[in-house]
């Protein structure tokens, strides 16, 4: 099983700064999701900034979330 999210911060360019429970800092780019179904509302920056770490993944209001395995496998190492 891949590591799970401990904390998340929404940053410029529709990216998420992630801290995983194994201590890794990674970045995930959400821009490829912005034209896809339920994720279109992430275009609203205020909404995007409401990202929270809950139960090992990233969630937004109204039940939006991203699979924690996807977040780990498709993210890049680094804090910025």
Secondary structure, DSSP 8 states (H G I E B T S, - for coil): ----EEEEEEETTTEEEEEETTS-EEEEE-GGGTTSGGGGGGGSHHHHTT-EEETTEEEEGGGEEE-HHHHHHT-EE---
